[in-house]
Amino acid sequence: MFEFTQSNEKELLFQVAQGNEFAFRQLFSVYHQRLGVHILRITHSAELAEEVVQDVFMKIWMTRETLTGVDNFKAYLFVISKNHALNCLRKVAREQMQLKKLEETRIVPFNAEVQETDHYYNLIDEAIDQLPPQQQKVYLMSRHNRLKYHEIADELELSRETVKKYLQIATSSIKDYVHEHMEAIALVMALIHFFIFFKK
């Protein structure tokens, strides 16, 4: 397995900063396990630790240009991962508190079949109003008019796949908006596995 030395660490970070995917794989290979152990001690949750490690390496890749200014990568990595882990723990605590409040007040979560509060419906209306025009049309035609994908596609002169995609994006946007403003359960972000960068 590749190991850092003082002489090659800077060079490897430089290569990653230039978008070298092989160098990034080496970086991940060296640090992902030890970082996972470090985060596990903080979170006491293997699932959350894995999530944090993936998030951190995703951030490193997405902001790779900044790596040329890092003098001690291990210290840098462990600091940002600890901060992210603590943020995740705070988020989990907030979600648990909100769930408890929802149970106590019998406020129905977003994905329940029965919605009973005016505030909830107002937030949905606000979220729909903020959608891009085409997404808004597709969403209303599907959810309010109960039209099928092919019917919407024909009326708006779009492909069926485009209609499906618009509906998925609109639904996700509405959920995000409602959850954010109700301070309720945060949506689970889909974790992008690292090796997606390496697929051709």
Biotite code that builds the C-alpha atoms (Angstrom):
import biotite.structure as struc

atoms = struc.array([
    struc.Atom([0.000, 0.000, 0.000], chain_id="A", res_id=1, res_name="MET", atom_name="CA", element="C"),
    struc.Atom([1.158, 3.467, -0.801], chain_id="A", res_id=2, res_name="PHE", atom_name="CA", element="C"),
    struc.Atom([2.499, 5.416, 2.200], chain_id="A", res_id=3, res_name="GLU", atom_name="CA", element="C"),
    struc.Atom([3.222, 9.098, 2.521], chain_id="A", res_id=4, res_name="PHE", atom_name="CA", element="C"),
    struc.Atom([6.700, 10.392, 3.199], chain_id="A", res_id=5, res_name="THR", atom_name="CA", element="C"),
    struc.Atom([7.693, 13.987, 3.654], chain_id="A", res_id=6, res_name="GLN", atom_name="CA", element="C"),
    struc.Atom([9.203, 14.000, 0.193], chain_id="A", res_id=7, res_name="SER", atom_name="CA", element="C"),
    struc.Atom([6.212, 12.663, -1.696], chain_id="A", res_id=8, res_name="ASN", atom_name="CA", element="C"),
    struc.Atom([3.233, 14.006, 0.254], chain_id="A", res_id=9, res_name="GLU", atom_name="CA", element="C"),
    struc.Atom([3.387, 17.449, -1.350], chain_id="A", res_id=10, res_name="LYS", atom_name="CA", element="C"),
    struc.Atom([3.734, 15.925, -4.797], chain_id="A", res_id=11, res_name="GLU", atom_name="CA", element="C"),
    struc.Atom([0.744, 13.627, -4.313], chain_id="A", res_id=12, res_name="LEU", atom_name="CA", element="C"),
    struc.Atom([-1.424, 16.473, -3.035], chain_id="A", res_id=13, res_name="LEU", atom_name="CA", element="C"),
    struc.Atom([-0.344, 18.552, -6.004], chain_id="A", res_id=14, res_name="PHE", atom_name="CA", element="C"),
    struc.Atom([-1.383, 15.749, -8.370], chain_id="A", res_id=15, res_name="GLN", atom_name="CA", element="C"),
    struc.Atom([-4.784, 15.469, -6.676], chain_id="A", res_id=16, res_name="VAL", atom_name="CA", element="C"),
    struc.Atom([-5.186, 19.250, -6.905], chain_id="A", res_id=17, res_name="ALA", atom_name="CA", element="C"),
    struc.Atom([-4.601, 18.924, -10.656], chain_id="A", res_id=18, res_name="GLN", atom_name="CA", element="C"),
    struc.Atom([-7.428, 16.391, -10.914], chain_id="A", res_id=19, res_name="GLY", atom_name="CA", element="C"),
    struc.Atom([-5.338, 13.213, -10.972], chain_id="A", res_id=20, res_name="ASN", atom_name="CA", element="C"),
    struc.Atom([-7.837, 10.465, -10.108], chain_id="A", res_id=21, res_name="GLU", atom_name="CA", element="C"),
    struc.Atom([-5.173, 7.809, -9.509], chain_id="A", res_id=22, res_name="PHE", atom_name="CA", element="C"),
    struc.Atom([-3.502, 10.075, -6.937], chain_id="A", res_id=23, res_name="ALA", atom_name="CA", element="C"),
    struc.Atom([-6.879, 10.590, -5.271], chain_id="A", res_id=24, res_name="PHE", atom_name="CA", element="C"),
    struc.Atom([-7.382, 6.818, -5.071], chain_id="A", res_id=25, res_name="ARG", atom_name="CA", element="C"),
    struc.Atom([-3.998, 6.570, -3.343], chain_id="A", res_id=26, res_name="GLN", atom_name="CA", element="C"),
    struc.Atom([-5.019, 9.296, -0.908], chain_id="A", res_id=27, res_name="LEU", atom_name="CA", element="C"),
    struc.Atom([-8.261, 7.505, -0.155], chain_id="A", res_id=28, res_name="PHE", atom_name="CA", element="C"),
    struc.Atom([-6.537, 4.127, 0.188], chain_id="A", res_id=29, res_name="SER", atom_name="CA", element="C"),
    struc.Atom([-4.053, 5.458, 2.741], chain_id="A", res_id=30, res_name="VAL", atom_name="CA", element="C"),
    struc.Atom([-6.489, 7.302, 4.945], chain_id="A", res_id=31, res_name="TYR", atom_name="CA", element="C"),
    struc.Atom([-10.056, 6.038, 4.716], chain_id="A", res_id=32, res_name="HIS", atom_name="CA", element="C"),
    struc.Atom([-9.730, 3.203, 7.266], chain_id="A", res_id=33, res_name="GLN", atom_name="CA", element="C"),
    struc.Atom([-7.774, 5.105, 9.888], chain_id="A", res_id=34, res_name="ARG", atom_name="CA", element="C"),
    struc.Atom([-10.063, 8.077, 9.451], chain_id="A", res_id=35, res_name="LEU", atom_name="CA", element="C"),
    struc.Atom([-13.069, 5.794, 9.929], chain_id="A", res_id=36, res_name="GLY", atom_name="CA", element="C"),
    struc.Atom([-11.647, 4.534, 13.232], chain_id="A", res_id=37, res_name="VAL", atom_name="CA", element="C"),
    struc.Atom([-10.997, 8.115, 14.339], chain_id="A", res_id=38, res_name="HIS", atom_name="CA", element="C"),
    struc.Atom([-14.557, 9.193, 13.548], chain_id="A", res_id=39, res_name="ILE", atom_name="CA", element="C"),
    struc.Atom([-16.062, 6.058, 15.105], chain_id="A", res_id=40, res_name="LEU", atom_name="CA", element="C"),
    struc.Atom([-14.536, 7.097, 18.438], chain_id="A", res_id=41, res_name="ARG", atom_name="CA", element="C"),
    struc.Atom([-16.392, 10.404, 18.138], chain_id="A", res_id=42, res_name="ILE", atom_name="CA", element="C"),
    struc.Atom([-19.765, 9.232, 16.830], chain_id="A", res_id=43, res_name="THR", atom_name="CA", element="C"),
    struc.Atom([-19.987, 5.710, 18.326], chain_id="A", res_id=44, res_name="HIS", atom_name="CA", element="C"),
    struc.Atom([-21.883, 4.806, 15.176], chain_id="A", res_id=45, res_name="SER", atom_name="CA", element="C"),
    struc.Atom([-20.337, 2.794, 12.346], chain_id="A", res_id=46, res_name="ALA", atom_name="CA", element="C"),
    struc.Atom([-22.993, 4.003, 9.914], chain_id="A", res_id=47, res_name="GLU", atom_name="CA", element="C"),
    struc.Atom([-22.457, 7.660, 10.794], chain_id="A", res_id=48, res_name="LEU", atom_name="CA", element="C"),
    struc.Atom([-18.673, 7.230, 10.721], chain_id="A", res_id=49, res_name="ALA", atom_name="CA", element="C"),
    struc.Atom([-18.866, 5.809, 7.193], chain_id="A", res_id=50, res_name="GLU", atom_name="CA", element="C"),
    struc.Atom([-21.096, 8.693, 6.160], chain_id="A", res_id=51, res_name="GLU", atom_name="CA", element="C"),
    struc.Atom([-18.664, 11.259, 7.560], chain_id="A", res_id=52, res_name="VAL", atom_name="CA", element="C"),
    struc.Atom([-15.661, 9.653, 5.857], chain_id="A", res_id=53, res_name="VAL", atom_name="CA", element="C"),
    struc.Atom([-17.458, 9.643, 2.509], chain_id="A", res_id=54, res_name="GLN", atom_name="CA", element="C"),
    struc.Atom([-18.595, 13.242, 2.927], chain_id="A", res_id=55, res_name="ASP", atom_name="CA", element="C"),
    struc.Atom([-15.098, 14.389, 3.849], chain_id="A", res_id=56, res_name="VAL", atom_name="CA", element="C"),
    struc.Atom([-13.409, 12.716, 0.899], chain_id="A", res_id=57, res_name="PHE", atom_name="CA", element="C"),
    struc.Atom([-16.112, 14.022, -1.399], chain_id="A", res_id=58, res_name="MET", atom_name="CA", element="C"),
    struc.Atom([-15.386, 17.529, -0.112], chain_id="A", res_id=59, res_name="LYS", atom_name="CA", element="C"),
    struc.Atom([-11.657, 16.996, -0.578], chain_id="A", res_id=60, res_name="ILE", atom_name="CA", element="C"),
    struc.Atom([-12.186, 16.000, -4.210], chain_id="A", res_id=61, res_name="TRP", atom_name="CA", element="C"),
    struc.Atom([-14.602, 18.817, -4.928], chain_id="A", res_id=62, res_name="MET", atom_name="CA", element="C"),
    struc.Atom([-12.233, 21.396, -3.400], chain_id="A", res_id=63, res_name="THR", atom_name="CA", element="C"),
    struc.Atom([-9.045, 19.671, -4.491], chain_id="A", res_id=64, res_name="ARG", atom_name="CA", element="C"),
    struc.Atom([-7.476, 22.883, -5.825], chain_id="A", res_id=65, res_name="GLU", atom_name="CA", element="C"),
    struc.Atom([-6.937, 24.032, -2.221], chain_id="A", res_id=66, res_name="THR", atom_name="CA", element="C"),
    struc.Atom([-4.735, 21.042, -1.359], chain_id="A", res_id=67, res_name="LEU", atom_name="CA", element="C"),
    struc.Atom([-1.609, 22.772, -2.615], chain_id="A", res_id=68, res_name="THR", atom_name="CA", element="C"),
    struc.Atom([-1.805, 25.039, 0.413], chain_id="A", res_id=69, res_name="GLY", atom_name="CA", element="C"),
    struc.Atom([-1.996, 22.179, 2.943], chain_id="A", res_id=70, res_name="VAL", atom_name="CA", element="C"),
    struc.Atom([1.248, 21.575, 4.842], chain_id="A", res_id=71, res_name="ASP", atom_name="CA", element="C"),
    struc.Atom([0.135, 18.641, 7.023], chain_id="A", res_id=72, res_name="ASN", atom_name="CA", element="C"),
    struc.Atom([-2.556, 16.666, 5.252], chain_id="A", res_id=73, res_name="PHE", atom_name="CA", element="C"),
    struc.Atom([-3.185, 14.195, 8.081], chain_id="A", res_id=74, res_name="LYS", atom_name="CA", element="C"),
    struc.Atom([-3.816, 16.981, 10.577], chain_id="A", res_id=75, res_name="ALA", atom_name="CA", element="C"),
    struc.Atom([-5.947, 18.846, 8.046], chain_id="A", res_id=76, res_name="TYR", atom_name="CA", element="C"),
    struc.Atom([-7.977, 15.716, 7.293], chain_id="A", res_id=77, res_name="LEU", atom_name="CA", element="C"),
    struc.Atom([-8.582, 14.849, 10.925], chain_id="A", res_id=78, res_name="PHE", atom_name="CA", element="C"),
    struc.Atom([-9.610, 18.389, 11.857], chain_id="A", res_id=79, res_name="VAL", atom_name="CA", element="C"),
    struc.Atom([-12.185, 18.805, 9.089], chain_id="A", res_id=80, res_name="ILE", atom_name="CA", element="C"),
    struc.Atom([-13.541, 15.290, 9.679], chain_id="A", res_id=81, res_name="SER", atom_name="CA", element="C"),
    struc.Atom([-13.905, 15.918, 13.415], chain_id="A", res_id=82, res_name="LYS", atom_name="CA", element="C"),
    struc.Atom([-15.764, 19.159, 12.731], chain_id="A", res_id=83, res_name="ASN", atom_name="CA", element="C"),
    struc.Atom([-18.039, 17.431, 10.246], chain_id="A", res_id=84, res_name="HIS", atom_name="CA", element="C"),
    struc.Atom([-18.684, 14.555, 12.673], chain_id="A", res_id=85, res_name="ALA", atom_name="CA", element="C"),
    struc.Atom([-19.669, 16.983, 15.436], chain_id="A", res_id=86, res_name="LEU", atom_name="CA", element="C"),
    struc.Atom([-21.982, 18.805, 13.033], chain_id="A", res_id=87, res_name="ASN", atom_name="CA", element="C"),
    struc.Atom([-23.583, 15.486, 12.098], chain_id="A", res_id=88, res_name="CYS", atom_name="CA", element="C"),
    struc.Atom([-24.080, 14.595, 15.764], chain_id="A", res_id=89, res_name="LEU", atom_name="CA", element="C"),
    struc.Atom([-25.749, 17.946, 16.383], chain_id="A", res_id=90, res_name="ARG", atom_name="CA", element="C"),
    struc.Atom([-27.966, 17.360, 13.368], chain_id="A", res_id=91, res_name="LYS", atom_name="CA", element="C"),
    struc.Atom([-28.989, 13.922, 14.644], chain_id="A", res_id=92, res_name="VAL", atom_name="CA", element="C"),
    struc.Atom([-29.760, 15.412, 18.068], chain_id="A", res_id=93, res_name="ALA", atom_name="CA", element="C"),
    struc.Atom([-31.953, 18.089, 16.472], chain_id="A", res_id=94, res_name="ARG", atom_name="CA", element="C"),
    struc.Atom([-33.773, 15.466, 14.404], chain_id="A", res_id=95, res_name="GLU", atom_name="CA", element="C"),
    struc.Atom([-34.417, 13.317, 17.469], chain_id="A", res_id=96, res_name="GLN", atom_name="CA", element="C"),
    struc.Atom([-35.705, 16.321, 19.398], chain_id="A", res_id=97, res_name="MET", atom_name="CA", element="C"),
    struc.Atom([-37.975, 17.301, 16.516], chain_id="A", res_id=98, res_name="GLN", atom_name="CA", element="C"),
    struc.Atom([-39.288, 13.748, 16.215], chain_id="A", res_id=99, res_name="LEU", atom_name="CA", element="C"),
    struc.Atom([-40.123, 13.823, 19.914], chain_id="A", res_id=100, res_name="LYS", atom_name="CA", element="C"),
    struc.Atom([-41.951, 17.122, 19.465], chain_id="A", res_id=101, res_name="LYS", atom_name="CA", element="C"),
    struc.Atom([-43.817, 15.759, 16.458], chain_id="A", res_id=102, res_name="LEU", atom_name="CA", element="C"),
    struc.Atom([-44.943, 12.763, 18.497], chain_id="A", res_id=103, res_name="GLU", atom_name="CA", element="C"),
    struc.Atom([-45.973, 14.897, 21.458], chain_id="A", res_id=104, res_name="GLU", atom_name="CA", element="C"),
    struc.Atom([-47.970, 17.366, 19.372], chain_id="A", res_id=105, res_name="THR", atom_name="CA", element="C"),
    struc.Atom([-49.182, 14.769, 16.858], chain_id="A", res_id=106, res_name="ARG", atom_name="CA", element="C"),
    struc.Atom([-47.863, 16.814, 13.946], chain_id="A", res_id=107, res_name="ILE", atom_name="CA", element="C"),
    struc.Atom([-47.765, 14.442, 11.011], chain_id="A", res_id=108, res_name="VAL", atom_name="CA", element="C"),
    struc.Atom([-44.424, 14.175, 9.141], chain_id="A", res_id=109, res_name="PRO", atom_name="CA", element="C"),
    struc.Atom([-44.177, 15.112, 5.498], chain_id="A", res_id=110, res_name="PHE", atom_name="CA", element="C"),
    struc.Atom([-44.406, 11.605, 4.078], chain_id="A", res_id=111, res_name="ASN", atom_name="CA", element="C"),
    struc.Atom([-47.492, 10.568, 6.055], chain_id="A", res_id=112, res_name="ALA", atom_name="CA", element="C"),
    struc.Atom([-50.732, 10.027, 4.178], chain_id="A", res_id=113, res_name="GLU", atom_name="CA", element="C"),
    struc.Atom([-52.810, 12.372, 6.319], chain_id="A", res_id=114, res_name="VAL", atom_name="CA", element="C"),
    struc.Atom([-51.791, 16.025, 6.608], chain_id="A", res_id=115, res_name="GLN", atom_name="CA", element="C"),
    struc.Atom([-53.802, 18.086, 9.052], chain_id="A", res_id=116, res_name="GLU", atom_name="CA", element="C"),
    struc.Atom([-52.256, 21.493, 9.569], chain_id="A", res_id=117, res_name="THR", atom_name="CA", element="C"),
    struc.Atom([-52.802, 24.704, 7.623], chain_id="A", res_id=118, res_name="ASP", atom_name="CA", element="C"),
    struc.Atom([-49.151, 25.602, 8.194], chain_id="A", res_id=119, res_name="HIS", atom_name="CA", element="C"),
    struc.Atom([-48.054, 22.430, 6.443], chain_id="A", res_id=120, res_name="TYR", atom_name="CA", element="C"),
    struc.Atom([-50.226, 23.100, 3.397], chain_id="A", res_id=121, res_name="TYR", atom_name="CA", element="C"),
    struc.Atom([-49.073, 26.716, 3.244], chain_id="A", res_id=122, res_name="ASN", atom_name="CA", element="C"),
    struc.Atom([-45.455, 25.572, 3.116], chain_id="A", res_id=123, res_name="LEU", atom_name="CA", element="C"),
    struc.Atom([-46.248, 23.196, 0.269], chain_id="A", res_id=124, res_name="ILE", atom_name="CA", element="C"),
    struc.Atom([-47.926, 26.004, -1.664], chain_id="A", res_id=125, res_name="ASP", atom_name="CA", element="C"),
    struc.Atom([-44.929, 28.264, -1.079], chain_id="A", res_id=126, res_name="GLU", atom_name="CA", element="C"),
    struc.Atom([-42.558, 25.524, -2.228], chain_id="A", res_id=127, res_name="ALA", atom_name="CA", element="C"),
    struc.Atom([-44.575, 24.946, -5.425], chain_id="A", res_id=128, res_name="ILE", atom_name="CA", element="C"),
    struc.Atom([-44.598, 28.687, -6.153], chain_id="A", res_id=129, res_name="ASP", atom_name="CA", element="C"),
    struc.Atom([-40.787, 28.724, -6.025], chain_id="A", res_id=130, res_name="GLN", atom_name="CA", element="C"),
    struc.Atom([-40.330, 25.915, -8.552], chain_id="A", res_id=131, res_name="LEU", atom_name="CA", element="C"),
    struc.Atom([-39.100, 26.784, -12.062], chain_id="A", res_id=132, res_name="PRO", atom_name="CA", element="C"),
    struc.Atom([-42.108, 27.235, -14.408], chain_id="A", res_id=133, res_name="PRO", atom_name="CA", element="C"),
    struc.Atom([-41.735, 23.955, -16.286], chain_id="A", res_id=134, res_name="GLN", atom_name="CA", element="C"),
    struc.Atom([-41.196, 21.901, -13.132], chain_id="A", res_id=135, res_name="GLN", atom_name="CA", element="C"),
    struc.Atom([-44.187, 23.615, -11.545], chain_id="A", res_id=136, res_name="GLN", atom_name="CA", element="C"),
    struc.Atom([-46.401, 22.724, -14.518], chain_id="A", res_id=137, res_name="LYS", atom_name="CA", element="C"),
    struc.Atom([-45.290, 19.096, -14.471], chain_id="A", res_id=138, res_name="VAL", atom_name="CA", element="C"),
    struc.Atom([-45.792, 18.804, -10.717], chain_id="A", res_id=139, res_name="TYR", atom_name="CA", element="C"),
    struc.Atom([-49.279, 20.348, -10.741], chain_id="A", res_id=140, res_name="LEU", atom_name="CA", element="C"),
    struc.Atom([-50.389, 18.309, -13.739], chain_id="A", res_id=141, res_name="MET", atom_name="CA", element="C"),
    struc.Atom([-49.211, 15.122, -12.070], chain_id="A", res_id=142, res_name="SER", atom_name="CA", element="C"),
    struc.Atom([-50.234, 15.718, -8.472], chain_id="A", res_id=143, res_name="ARG", atom_name="CA", element="C"),
    struc.Atom([-53.300, 17.928, -8.886], chain_id="A", res_id=144, res_name="HIS", atom_name="CA", element="C"),
    struc.Atom([-54.660, 16.908, -12.264], chain_id="A", res_id=145, res_name="ASN", atom_name="CA", element="C"),
    struc.Atom([-53.596, 13.274, -11.843], chain_id="A", res_id=146, res_name="ARG", atom_name="CA", element="C"),
    struc.Atom([-52.239, 13.056, -15.376], chain_id="A", res_id=147, res_name="LEU", atom_name="CA", element="C"),
    struc.Atom([-49.883, 10.252, -16.328], chain_id="A", res_id=148, res_name="LYS", atom_name="CA", element="C"),
    struc.Atom([-46.337, 10.792, -17.577], chain_id="A", res_id=149, res_name="TYR", atom_name="CA", element="C"),
    struc.Atom([-47.214, 10.271, -21.216], chain_id="A", res_id=150, res_name="HIS", atom_name="CA", element="C"),
    struc.Atom([-50.202, 12.621, -20.977], chain_id="A", res_id=151, res_name="GLU", atom_name="CA", element="C"),
    struc.Atom([-48.073, 15.383, -19.506], chain_id="A", res_id=152, res_name="ILE", atom_name="CA", element="C"),
    struc.Atom([-45.361, 14.720, -22.083], chain_id="A", res_id=153, res_name="ALA", atom_name="CA", element="C"),
    struc.Atom([-47.847, 15.046, -24.933], chain_id="A", res_id=154, res_name="ASP", atom_name="CA", element="C"),
    struc.Atom([-49.385, 18.250, -23.615], chain_id="A", res_id=155, res_name="GLU", atom_name="CA", element="C"),
    struc.Atom([-46.074, 19.986, -22.878], chain_id="A", res_id=156, res_name="LEU", atom_name="CA", element="C"),
    struc.Atom([-44.255, 18.485, -25.881], chain_id="A", res_id=157, res_name="GLU", atom_name="CA", element="C"),
    struc.Atom([-41.607, 16.883, -23.687], chain_id="A", res_id=158, res_name="LEU", atom_name="CA", element="C"),
    struc.Atom([-40.191, 13.390, -23.552], chain_id="A", res_id=159, res_name="SER", atom_name="CA", element="C"),
    struc.Atom([-41.569, 10.992, -20.945], chain_id="A", res_id=160, res_name="ARG", atom_name="CA", element="C"),
    struc.Atom([-38.140, 10.795, -19.287], chain_id="A", res_id=161, res_name="GLU", atom_name="CA", element="C"),
    struc.Atom([-37.940, 14.585, -19.038], chain_id="A", res_id=162, res_name="THR", atom_name="CA", element="C"),
    struc.Atom([-41.349, 14.663, -17.363], chain_id="A", res_id=163, res_name="VAL", atom_name="CA", element="C"),
    struc.Atom([-40.244, 11.980, -14.933], chain_id="A", res_id=164, res_name="LYS", atom_name="CA", element="C"),
    struc.Atom([-37.038, 13.868, -14.142], chain_id="A", res_id=165, res_name="LYS", atom_name="CA", element="C"),
    struc.Atom([-38.846, 17.180, -13.633], chain_id="A", res_id=166, res_name="TYR", atom_name="CA", element="C"),
    struc.Atom([-41.287, 15.512, -11.265], chain_id="A", res_id=167, res_name="LEU", atom_name="CA", element="C"),
    struc.Atom([-38.489, 13.924, -9.254], chain_id="A", res_id=168, res_name="GLN", atom_name="CA", element="C"),
    struc.Atom([-36.630, 17.229, -8.951], chain_id="A", res_id=169, res_name="ILE", atom_name="CA", element="C"),
    struc.Atom([-39.785, 19.156, -8.057], chain_id="A", res_id=170, res_name="ALA", atom_name="CA", element="C"),
    struc.Atom([-40.810, 16.624, -5.417], chain_id="A", res_id=171, res_name="THR", atom_name="CA", element="C"),
    struc.Atom([-37.349, 16.693, -3.874], chain_id="A", res_id=172, res_name="SER", atom_name="CA", element="C"),
    struc.Atom([-37.300, 20.503, -3.849], chain_id="A", res_id=173, res_name="SER", atom_name="CA", element="C"),
    struc.Atom([-40.681, 20.665, -2.142], chain_id="A", res_id=174, res_name="ILE", atom_name="CA", element="C"),
    struc.Atom([-39.633, 18.169, 0.509], chain_id="A", res_id=175, res_name="LYS", atom_name="CA", element="C"),
    struc.Atom([-36.455, 20.115, 1.161], chain_id="A", res_id=176, res_name="ASP", atom_name="CA", element="C"),
    struc.Atom([-38.348, 23.370, 1.534], chain_id="A", res_id=177, res_name="TYR", atom_name="CA", element="C"),
    struc.Atom([-41.007, 21.980, 3.858], chain_id="A", res_id=178, res_name="VAL", atom_name="CA", element="C"),
    struc.Atom([-38.559, 20.124, 6.062], chain_id="A", res_id=179, res_name="HIS", atom_name="CA", element="C"),
    struc.Atom([-36.257, 23.113, 6.343], chain_id="A", res_id=180, res_name="GLU", atom_name="CA", element="C"),
    struc.Atom([-39.002, 25.527, 7.347], chain_id="A", res_id=181, res_name="HIS", atom_name="CA", element="C"),
    struc.Atom([-40.703, 23.129, 9.757], chain_id="A", res_id=182, res_name="MET", atom_name="CA", element="C"),
    struc.Atom([-37.336, 22.307, 11.299], chain_id="A", res_id=183, res_name="GLU", atom_name="CA", element="C"),
    struc.Atom([-38.408, 18.707, 11.012], chain_id="A", res_id=184, res_name="ALA", atom_name="CA", element="C"),
    struc.Atom([-36.619, 15.587, 9.902], chain_id="A", res_id=185, res_name="ILE", atom_name="CA", element="C"),
    struc.Atom([-33.777, 16.439, 7.558], chain_id="A", res_id=186, res_name="ALA", atom_name="CA", element="C"),
    struc.Atom([-33.828, 14.599, 4.280], chain_id="A", res_id=187, res_name="LEU", atom_name="CA", element="C"),
    struc.Atom([-31.266, 11.869, 3.962], chain_id="A", res_id=188, res_name="VAL", atom_name="CA", element="C"),
    struc.Atom([-28.705, 12.912, 1.384], chain_id="A", res_id=189, res_name="MET", atom_name="CA", element="C"),
    struc.Atom([-27.786, 10.221, -1.065], chain_id="A", res_id=190, res_name="ALA", atom_name="CA", element="C"),
    struc.Atom([-24.191, 9.241, -0.461], chain_id="A", res_id=191, res_name="LEU", atom_name="CA", element="C"),
    struc.Atom([-22.126, 9.295, -3.616], chain_id="A", res_id=192, res_name="ILE", atom_name="CA", element="C"),
    struc.Atom([-19.568, 6.538, -3.519], chain_id="A", res_id=193, res_name="HIS", atom_name="CA", element="C"),
    struc.Atom([-16.066, 7.632, -4.180], chain_id="A", res_id=194, res_name="PHE", atom_name="CA", element="C"),
    struc.Atom([-15.345, 5.386, -7.089], chain_id="A", res_id=195, res_name="PHE", atom_name="CA", element="C"),
    struc.Atom([-17.998, 7.074, -9.216], chain_id="A", res_id=196, res_name="ILE", atom_name="CA", element="C"),
    struc.Atom([-15.189, 9.520, -10.040], chain_id="A", res_id=197, res_name="PHE", atom_name="CA", element="C"),
    struc.Atom([-13.237, 6.712, -11.568], chain_id="A", res_id=198, res_name="PHE", atom_name="CA", element="C"),
    struc.Atom([-15.914, 5.245, -13.830], chain_id="A", res_id=199, res_name="LYS", atom_name="CA", element="C"),
    struc.Atom([-15.569, 6.065, -17.474], chain_id="A", res_id=200, res_name="LYS", atom_name="CA", element="C"),
])
